[in-house]
């Protein structure tokens, strides 16, 4: 219902906006470098679409340039250093107009995996019939534990002073399913419904539109199969 889509996704070497794709890939025995993120440009600020594109493109370069041989602690610090540089780049490009974006997703690095999050987009995981939210919103509603606080007010995201990123090491288990989405889905579709339709990105999009979601909707579904 918005005239401009300020969401953008990056997955497996491609950026997507106003489009869709589906593909399968093999993970070598030693693992691989693979990223999947959703970025949601902040509504009410200038150039949210530009901020989300920059975040996706900067993350793509980061994944491509990752050296081999980093242990978990080194990788966490590597991600946080990159995030600081990316944040400075977006703030410089904004030239004071306030453009900003969330960034949430999953990074595979050989035999390791990491959840990354800045803002209020979501990562869910279905594992052994247990469906749960893995990320924590950086919203005033969450920080104050006040359901009456406006959902769109955030204290952290890319493009603001003192921005930070949560980095959580995790592991991939055969059969895992991940749903990464902007709040155009999570704010308007009940979590039980997201779980029921988690196997189909198209069904989840339909659910959001059926609820009359006024926001842009961007989502990624990843299944890890044998």
C-alpha positions in Angstrom: 0.0 0.0 0.0 3.1 2.2 0.1 4.1 4.0 -3.1 7.8 3.0 -2.6 9.3 -0.3 -1.4 12.0 0.4 1.1 12.7 -3.3 1.9 15.5 -5.3 0.3 16.9 -8.8 0.7 20.3 -10.3 0.0 20.6 -14.1 -0.4 23.3 -16.2 -1.8 25.0 -13.6 -4.0 21.9 -11.7 -5.2 19.9 -8.7 -4.0 16.2 -8.7 -4.4 13.5 -6.0 -4.3 10.1 -6.2 -5.9 10.9 -9.7 -7.2 11.3 -13.3 -6.0 13.5 -16.3 -6.6 13.8 -20.0 -5.5 16.8 -22.2 -5.7 18.7 -25.1 -4.2 22.4 -25.5 -3.4 24.8 -28.0 -2.0 26.8 -27.3 1.1 30.3 -28.8 0.7 31.6 -31.1 3.5 33.9 -28.3 4.8 31.0 -25.7 4.7 30.7 -22.5 2.7 30.3 -18.7 2.9 26.6 -17.9 2.5 24.6 -14.9 3.7 20.9 -14.2 3.8 19.5 -10.9 5.2 16.5 -8.7 5.1 16.9 -4.9 5.4 13.9 -2.6 6.0 14.5 1.0 5.3 12.9 3.2 8.0 9.6 4.7 7.0 9.2 8.4 7.7 12.9 9.0 6.9 14.4 10.0 3.6 15.9 7.4 1.3 15.0 4.3 3.2 15.2 2.4 0.0 18.7 3.6 -0.6 19.8 2.7 2.9 18.5 -0.9 2.6 20.2 -1.3 -0.8 23.5 0.0 0.6 23.3 -2.4 3.6 22.7 -5.4 1.3 25.5 -4.5 -1.1 27.9 -3.8 1.8 27.0 -7.1 3.4 27.5 -8.9 0.0 31.0 -7.5 -0.3 31.7 -8.5 3.3 30.7 -12.1 2.8 32.7 -12.3 -0.5 35.8 -10.9 1.2 35.7 -13.0 4.4 39.1 -14.8 4.8 39.3 -18.5 5.8 40.3 -19.7 9.1 38.5 -17.4 11.5 37.4 -19.0 14.8 34.1 -18.0 16.5 35.5 -15.1 18.5 37.5 -13.7 15.6 34.4 -14.0 13.4 32.2 -12.1 15.9 34.7 -9.3 16.1 35.1 -9.3 12.3 31.3 -8.8 11.9 31.2 -6.1 14.5 34.1 -4.2 12.9 32.4 -4.5 9.5 29.1 -3.2 10.9 30.8 -0.1 12.4 32.3 0.6 9.0 29.0 0.0 7.2 27.2 2.2 9.6 29.7 5.0 9.0 29.3 4.6 5.2 25.5 4.9 5.4 25.7 7.9 7.7 28.2 9.6 5.4 26.0 8.9 2.3 23.0 10.2 4.2 24.6 13.6 4.5 22.3 14.4 7.4 19.0 13.4 5.9 18.5 10.6 8.5 18.3 7.6 6.2 18.5 4.3 8.1 17.6 0.6 7.8 17.3 -2.6 9.8 19.5 -5.6 9.0 18.6 -9.1 10.1 19.6 -12.5 9.0 21.8 -15.6 8.9 25.5 -16.0 7.9 27.1 -19.4 7.2 30.8 -19.4 7.5 32.2 -22.9 6.7 31.3 -25.1 9.7 29.9 -22.1 11.8 26.7 -20.1 11.6 25.8 -16.7 13.0 22.5 -14.8 13.5 23.0 -11.1 12.9 20.5 -8.4 13.9 20.2 -4.6 14.1 16.6 -3.3 14.3 13.3 -5.0 14.4 13.2 -7.4 11.5 12.9 -11.0 12.6 14.5 -14.4 12.3 12.4 -17.5 13.2 13.6 -21.1 13.3 11.6 -24.3 13.1 13.6 -27.2 14.6 12.0 -30.5 15.6 8.5 -29.0 15.6 9.7 -26.1 17.9 9.1 -22.8 16.2 10.6 -19.8 17.9 11.8 -16.2 17.4 15.6 -16.0 17.6 16.2 -12.3 17.4 15.4 -9.5 19.9 13.8 -6.3 18.6 15.7 -3.1 19.2 12.4 -1.2 19.6 11.2 1.1 22.3 8.3 -1.3 22.9 10.7 -4.1 23.6 13.2 -2.0 25.6 10.4 -0.5 27.8 8.4 -3.7 27.9 5.4 -1.5 27.1 3.0 -2.9 24.5 1.4 0.5 24.2 4.6 2.1 22.8 4.5 2.6 19.0 5.9 -0.5 17.3 7.9 1.6 14.7 10.0 3.5 17.3 13.6 2.0 17.4 16.7 2.8 19.4 19.1 0.9 17.2 19.5 0.3 13.4 22.0 1.0 10.7 22.4 4.7 10.0 22.3 6.2 13.5 25.0 7.2 16.0 26.1 4.4 18.3 24.4 1.7 16.3 25.3 -1.9 17.2 24.7 -5.4 15.9 23.8 -8.5 17.9 25.8 -11.5 16.7 24.8 -14.9 18.0 26.7 -18.0 17.1 24.5 -21.0 16.3 24.6 -24.3 14.5 22.7 -25.7 11.6 20.9 -29.0 12.2 19.6 -31.1 9.4 15.9 -30.3 8.9 16.1 -26.7 10.2 13.9 -24.1 8.6 14.6 -20.4 8.9 12.2 -17.6 8.2 13.8 -14.1 7.9 11.3 -11.3 7.4 10.6 -7.6 7.7 8.0 -6.3 10.1 5.5 -6.1 7.2 5.0 -9.8 8.0 5.7 -10.1 11.7 3.6 -7.1 12.7 0.4 -8.3 10.9 0.5 -12.1 10.9 0.2 -14.1 14.1 3.3 -16.2 14.9 1.2 -19.4 14.8 0.1 -18.6 11.3 3.8 -17.9 10.3 4.7 -21.3 11.7 1.8 -23.1 9.8 2.8 -21.5 6.5 6.6 -21.4 7.1 7.3 -23.8 4.2 6.0 -21.4 1.6 7.2 -17.8 1.2 4.3 -17.2 -1.2 1.8 -18.3 1.4 3.3 -16.1 4.0 3.2 -13.1 1.6 -0.5 -13.9 0.9 -1.1 -14.0 4.7 0.3 -10.5 5.1 -1.6 -9.1 2.2 -4.8 -10.8 3.4 -4.4 -9.0 6.7 -4.3 -5.7 4.8 -0.7 -5.0 5.9 0.1 -1.4 5.0 3.8 -2.0 5.1 6.2 -3.5 2.6 6.7 -7.3 3.1 10.0 -9.0 2.4 10.9 -12.5 3.5 13.3 -15.4 3.0 12.6 -19.1 3.8 15.6 -21.4 4.0 15.3 -25.2 4.5 18.4 -27.2 5.3 17.8 -30.7 4.0 19.9 -33.8 3.6 
